[in-house]
Amino acid sequence: LNNNYQDKKRVVKYILNDTDGSSFNLYYDMPPGINTGYSYLFKVLNGFPKDGARNLYILDYNTSDKFDPVKYYNDHPAKKIIIDSFGPVYIITVKL
């Protein structure tokens, strides 16, 4: 993945399919500029993140040798956490 339009669209579709119409919130844990375009794609594909939603998705951008999932488990104890990746984009799902 180069984090181009098609790659970002795959990430957005993954999240929208996973929520199956349920409300969700979205955080970005990415360097400045890397998160550009995601908000637009959610709007175009009729997915609108909402504060306080039941499902939380965190997008992280990193190499596999530097990605550290421990911080997500520490930040969200006693929650179900699922981690998937599309190249350098990690999708951390926290089921609240």
Summary of the structure (lengths in Angstrom):
residues: 96
radius of gyration: 12.7
end to end distance: 29.0
largest distance: 34.7
contacts: 247
relative contact order: 0.24
helix: 29%
strand: 28%
